[in-house]
């Protein structure tokens, strides 16, 4: 399966998450789960608003909301998905090295 990771479409078994990623260490990230009905992402705008709100609350910078629908569509095409599917979005604050509990500006 091809996934979208760090701005690239890559095979899922090539994904490498740093042991210093703050989402891995501290759950310092946000996720959103979506699914399709009749081939369309269900209530995408509502999911994106919730995602945006959650990121703002954690002060995580992210500005590519407009790309999410295109990325999901491309992944569906690349993976040859012809049925309903679910999408799991995970946005992390990123890598923090040396490891610290505080976070700086994004």
C-alpha positions in Angstrom: 0.0 0.0 0.0 1.2 3.5 -0.9 0.9 6.2 1.9 1.5 9.9 2.0 4.3 10.6 4.5 6.4 13.8 4.9 5.2 15.2 1.6 5.9 12.0 -0.4 3.9 9.1 -1.7 5.9 6.0 -0.6 5.3 2.3 0.2 4.0 1.9 3.7 6.9 -0.4 4.7 9.4 2.4 3.9 7.9 4.8 6.4 10.4 5.7 9.1 9.2 7.5 12.2 12.0 9.1 14.3 12.2 7.9 17.9 12.4 11.6 18.7 9.1 12.4 17.0 7.0 14.2 19.6 3.8 12.3 18.5 5.6 9.1 19.3 7.1 10.3 22.6 4.4 12.4 24.0 1.3 11.9 21.8 2.0 15.5 20.7 0.0 15.4 17.6 -3.5 15.3 16.2 -5.3 12.7 14.2 -8.5 12.6 12.3 -10.3 9.6 10.8 -12.6 9.9 7.7 -14.4 7.4 5.5 -16.1 7.5 2.1 -19.7 7.0 1.2 -20.5 6.7 -2.5 -16.9 7.4 -3.3 -16.8 10.8 -1.6 -15.1 11.7 1.7 -18.0 12.0 4.2 -18.3 15.5 5.7 -14.8 16.5 4.8 -15.3 20.1 5.7 -16.5 19.2 9.2 -13.4 16.9 9.7 -11.1 19.6 8.4 -12.6 22.2 10.7 -12.2 19.9 13.7 -8.6 19.1 12.6 -7.8 22.8 12.3 -9.3 23.6 15.7 -7.4 20.7 17.4 -4.1 21.9 15.8 -4.7 25.5 16.9 -5.4 24.3 20.5 -2.0 22.5 20.5 -0.3 25.4 18.7 0.9 23.1 15.8 1.4 24.9 12.6 -0.2 23.3 9.5 -1.4 25.1 6.4 -2.1 22.5 3.8 -5.7 21.8 4.5 -6.6 22.5 0.9 -4.4 19.6 -0.2 -6.0 16.9 1.9 -8.8 16.0 -0.4 -6.4 15.8 -3.4 -4.0 13.6 -1.4 -6.8 11.3 -0.4 -8.0 11.1 -4.0 -4.5 10.4 -5.4 -3.9 7.7 -2.8 -7.2 6.0 -3.7 -6.1 6.1 -7.4 -2.5 4.9 -6.7 -3.7 2.0 -4.5 -6.4 1.1 -7.0 -9.2 1.4 -4.5 -12.6 0.8 -6.1 -14.7 0.5 -2.9 -15.4 2.5 0.2 -12.4 3.2 2.3 -11.2 4.9 5.5 -8.5 7.6 5.8 -6.4 8.2 8.9 -4.6 11.5 9.1 -1.9 12.0 11.7 -0.1 15.4 12.1 2.8 15.5 14.5 4.6 18.5 16.0 7.7 16.8 14.6 11.1 15.8 15.8 12.5 17.3 18.9 16.2 16.6 19.5 17.6 16.7 22.0 14.6 15.2 23.7 12.8 17.8 25.9 9.3 18.1 27.3 9.0 21.7 26.2 8.3 22.6 22.6 9.5 25.6 20.7 8.0 27.6 17.9 7.0 25.5 14.9 
